[in-house]
């Protein structure tokens, strides 16, 4: 009985996710930029990007609390064993894994077990080892830094999914272009990214085209904004020393004296 208010809230949030997902994709699928969608719908760019890159409303919800949600995978074997033993109460399971070091919420546990609850089947004895975060790291890591087991996982992963294979090619070619400072290859890379069936890459390509000259200059020229950024950070540190009470004149004097 105690979980009913939370279940009702989860149901309302699910409806809201579906509505937001549909509203974002109604524009995103027409090649409208993330910035324009955010301004049209009155939402933050990060929120719009999360819904635009999510193939389903359910996938969009994983964009919040990723750090805490990722922690629960370490307790998946225990949760699945307890589930198959007959303990399906999320609050009780949360208390049990909290004693073992889990720092997330009861809601995180409930979301983690929702797929098993809906399926009506026993929890798998051996949950999937390869998470989204782990797969992303394997694809973006430098091939020379991967151990043999990691390289084998990447090979199996790319063999099972042509889309990820295309993504990996784009990641590697982009990394090579940046490391070798071949800014002249950027136009060709963008064209290749637009030729894939991956919408997130299309969005990235649009963003690169919007500021093409500046992006090309990055991996081409020897100049860097590092000194400017360093001074900006120094000014921010001096400003924080005043706890927000320093006016411009005092801040200017502090900066000059610091030099």
VEXLUMLO-11072 format. One record per residue (C-alpha): x, y, z. Coordinates in steps of 0.5 Angstrom, whole numbers, m for minus. Layout:
BEGIN
{site {X,Y,Z}};
...
REM end
This chain:
BEGIN
{site {0,0,0}};
{site {6,5,1}};
{site {8,5,m6}};
{site {2,7,m9}};
{site {3,14,m9}};
{site {10,13,m12}};
{site {7,9,m17}};
{site {2,14,m19}};
{site {7,19,m19}};
{site {12,15,m24}};
{site {5,14,m28}};
{site {5,21,m29}};
{site {12,22,m30}};
{site {12,17,m36}};
{site {6,21,m39}};
{site {10,27,m39}};
{site {16,24,m42}};
{site {12,21,m47}};
{site {9,28,m49}};
{site {16,31,m49}};
{site {19,26,m53}};
{site {14,27,m58}};
{site {14,34,m58}};
{site {22,34,m59}};
{site {22,29,m64}};
{site {16,33,m68}};
{site {21,38,m69}};
{site {28,34,m69}};
{site {26,29,m74}};
{site {25,35,m79}};
{site {32,37,m78}};
{site {31,43,m73}};
{site {37,45,m69}};
{site {37,43,m62}};
{site {37,51,m60}};
{site {31,52,m64}};
{site {27,47,m61}};
{site {29,49,m54}};
{site {27,56,m55}};
{site {21,54,m58}};
{site {19,49,m53}};
{site {22,53,m47}};
{site {26,48,m45}};
{site {34,47,m43}};
{site {38,45,m49}};
{site {41,39,m45}};
{site {34,37,m44}};
{site {32,37,m51}};
{site {38,34,m53}};
{site {37,28,m48}};
{site {30,27,m51}};
{site {32,28,m58}};
{site {38,23,m58}};
{site {33,18,m54}};
{site {30,13,m59}};
{site {24,12,m54}};
{site {21,16,m48}};
{site {24,10,m43}};
{site {31,11,m46}};
{site {30,19,m44}};
{site {29,18,m37}};
{site {36,15,m36}};
{site {39,21,m38}};
{site {38,24,m30}};
{site {41,21,m25}};
{site {46,17,m29}};
{site {52,17,m24}};
{site {47,14,m18}};
{site {43,9,m23}};
{site {50,7,m26}};
{site {52,5,m18}};
{site {46,0,m18}};
{site {49,m5,m23}};
{site {54,m7,m18}};
{site {48,m10,m14}};
{site {45,m13,m20}};
{site {47,m20,m18}};
{site {44,m20,m11}};
{site {38,m16,m13}};
{site {36,m22,m18}};
{site {38,m27,m13}};
{site {33,m24,m8}};
{site {28,m23,m13}};
{site {28,m30,m15}};
{site {27,m32,m8}};
{site {21,m28,m7}};
{site {23,m22,m5}};
{site {20,m17,m10}};
{site {19,m11,m5}};
{site {23,m5,m7}};
{site {24,m2,m1}};
{site {26,m8,3}};
{site {31,m9,m3}};
{site {33,m2,m2}};
{site {35,m3,5}};
{site {39,m9,4}};
{site {43,m7,m1}};
{site {44,0,3}};
{site {47,m4,8}};
{site {52,m7,3}};
{site {54,0,1}};
{site {49,3,m4}};
{site {48,10,m4}};
{site {42,11,m9}};
{site {35,12,m7}};
{site {29,7,m7}};
{site {26,10,m13}};
{site {33,8,m17}};
{site {32,1,m14}};
{site {24,1,m17}};
{site {26,3,m24}};
{site {32,m2,m24}};
{site {27,m8,m23}};
{site {21,m5,m27}};
{site {23,m9,m33}};
{site {23,m15,m29}};
{site {16,m14,m26}};
{site {13,m12,m32}};
{site {15,m18,m36}};
{site {13,m23,m30}};
{site {19,m28,m31}};
{site {24,m29,m26}};
{site {30,m25,m26}};
{site {36,m27,m31}};
{site {41,m31,m27}};
{site {47,m28,m30}};
{site {45,m20,m32}};
{site {48,m17,m38}};
{site {56,m15,m36}};
{site {56,m10,m41}};
{site {53,m3,m39}};
{site {52,3,m44}};
{site {57,7,m40}};
{site {62,1,m41}};
{site {60,0,m49}};
{site {61,8,m50}};
{site {68,7,m46}};
{site {70,2,m50}};
{site {68,5,m57}};
{site {72,12,m55}};
{site {78,9,m52}};
{site {85,9,m55}};
{site {85,2,m59}};
{site {93,2,m56}};
{site {90,3,m49}};
{site {85,m3,m49}};
{site {87,m10,m46}};
{site {86,m16,m50}};
{site {79,m17,m47}};
{site {77,m10,m48}};
{site {79,m11,m55}};
{site {75,m17,m56}};
{site {69,m14,m53}};
{site {69,m9,m58}};
{site {70,m13,m64}};
{site {64,m18,m61}};
{site {60,m11,m60}};
{site {61,m8,m67}};
{site {60,m15,m70}};
{site {53,m15,m67}};
{site {51,m8,m69}};
{site {52,m5,m76}};
{site {50,2,m73}};
{site {56,2,m67}};
{site {61,0,m73}};
{site {59,6,m77}};
{site {60,10,m70}};
{site {66,7,m68}};
{site {69,9,m75}};
{site {67,16,m74}};
{site {70,16,m67}};
{site {77,14,m69}};
{site {77,18,m76}};
{site {75,24,m72}};
{site {81,22,m66}};
{site {86,21,m72}};
{site {84,28,m75}};
{site {85,32,m68}};
{site {91,28,m66}};
{site {95,29,m73}};
{site {92,36,m73}};
{site {89,35,m80}};
{site {83,41,m80}};
{site {83,40,m87}};
{site {79,34,m87}};
{site {74,36,m83}};
{site {69,37,m88}};
{site {70,30,m91}};
{site {69,28,m84}};
{site {62,32,m83}};
{site {60,29,m90}};
{site {61,22,m87}};
{site {57,23,m81}};
{site {51,26,m85}};
{site {51,20,m89}};
{site {50,15,m83}};
{site {43,13,m80}};
{site {45,16,m73}};
{site {41,22,m71}};
{site {46,24,m66}};
{site {52,24,m71}};
{site {47,29,m75}};
{site {46,33,m70}};
{site {54,34,m68}};
{site {55,35,m76}};
{site {50,41,m76}};
{site {53,44,m70}};
{site {60,43,m73}};
{site {57,47,m80}};
{site {54,52,m76}};
{site {61,55,m74}};
{site {65,51,m79}};
{site {71,56,m79}};
{site {72,56,m72}};
{site {72,49,m71}};
{site {77,48,m77}};
{site {82,53,m74}};
{site {82,48,m68}};
{site {86,42,m70}};
{site {89,47,m75}};
{site {93,53,m72}};
{site {98,53,m67}};
{site {94,58,m63}};
{site {90,56,m57}};
{site {85,60,m52}};
{site {89,56,m46}};
{site {92,63,m43}};
{site {85,67,m44}};
{site {81,61,m40}};
{site {87,61,m35}};
{site {86,68,m34}};
{site {78,68,m34}};
{site {79,62,m28}};
{site {84,67,m24}};
{site {79,72,m24}};
{site {73,68,m22}};
{site {77,65,m16}};
{site {79,72,m14}};
{site {71,74,m15}};
{site {70,68,m10}};
{site {74,70,m5}};
{site {70,76,m4}};
{site {64,72,m3}};
{site {59,76,m8}};
{site {60,82,m4}};
{site {66,86,m8}};
{site {64,91,m13}};
{site {67,92,m20}};
{site {72,97,m17}};
{site {74,93,m12}};
{site {75,87,m16}};
{site {79,91,m21}};
{site {84,93,m16}};
{site {84,86,m13}};
{site {86,83,m20}};
{site {91,89,m21}};
{site {95,88,m14}};
{site {95,80,m16}};
{site {99,81,m22}};
REM end
